[in-house]
C-alpha cells in the first residue's frame, strides 16, 4: 500500500506518492497553511476514520484567491499486476 496526496487547483491535478501516511499528512497540512496565508478560503474539511468503509479520510476543499476551486486529499493506493 502507498498513500497518494492529490492536489487539484482550478481543474488541474497533481499527485505525489508516499510510503508513510504521516509524511503525506504533514505535507498536506504544510501546504494548506501556506495556501491559507495566501488567501485561500476553506469551505469544507474532513478528517476522520470512516469505520463503515474501513479507511481514514483527509480532504480539504475551498476556493483560491482568484475564485478557483481547490481540493487537497489523501487516498490509499495499491499496485495490482
C-alpha positions in Angstrom: 0.0 0.0 0.0 1.0 3.6 -0.6 -0.6 7.0 0.0 -1.5 9.3 -2.8 -1.6 13.0 -2.0 -3.6 14.7 -4.7 -3.9 18.5 -5.1 -6.5 19.9 -7.5 -6.5 23.6 -8.2 -8.7 25.1 -10.9 -9.2 21.7 -12.5 -5.5 20.9 -12.7 -4.5 17.8 -10.7 -1.1 16.9 -9.3 -0.4 13.7 -7.4 2.5 12.6 -5.2 3.1 9.2 -3.7 4.3 8.4 -0.2 5.1 5.3 1.7 4.0 6.8 5.0 0.6 8.2 5.9 2.0 10.7 8.4 4.6 12.1 5.9 1.8 12.7 3.4 -0.4 14.2 6.1 2.3 16.6 7.2 2.9 17.7 3.6 -0.8 18.4 3.0 -1.1 20.4 6.2 2.1 22.3 5.5 0.9 23.3 2.0 -2.6 24.1 3.3 -1.1 26.5 5.8 0.8 28.3 3.0 -2.3 28.5 0.8 -4.4 29.9 3.7 -1.8 32.6 4.3 -2.0 33.4 0.6 -5.8 34.0 0.9 -7.3 30.6 0.0 -10.6 30.0 1.8 -11.5 26.6 3.2 -15.1 25.6 2.6 -15.0 22.0 3.9 -12.7 19.7 5.8 -13.0 16.0 6.5 -10.5 14.5 9.0 -11.8 11.2 10.3 -11.8 7.4 10.3 -14.6 6.1 8.1 -15.4 3.0 10.0 -18.1 1.9 7.6 -15.7 1.8 4.7 -12.6 0.9 6.7 -10.2 3.7 5.8 -9.2 7.2 7.1 -10.4 10.2 5.2 -8.5 13.5 5.0 -9.8 16.1 2.5 -9.9 19.9 2.3 -11.9 21.8 -0.3 -12.3 25.5 -0.9 -11.5 28.4 -3.2 -8.3 30.2 -4.2 -7.8 33.9 -4.0 -8.8 34.0 -7.7 -12.0 32.2 -7.1 -11.0 28.8 -8.5 -12.0 25.6 -6.6 -9.3 23.6 -4.9 -9.1 20.3 -3.2 -6.3 18.6 -1.2 -6.8 15.0 -0.2 -5.1 11.7 0.7 -6.1 8.3 -0.5 -4.7 4.8 -0.4 -3.3 3.1 -3.4 -2.2 -0.4 -4.3 -0.2 -2.0 -7.1 -2.2 -4.5 -9.0 -0.4 -6.5 -11.6 
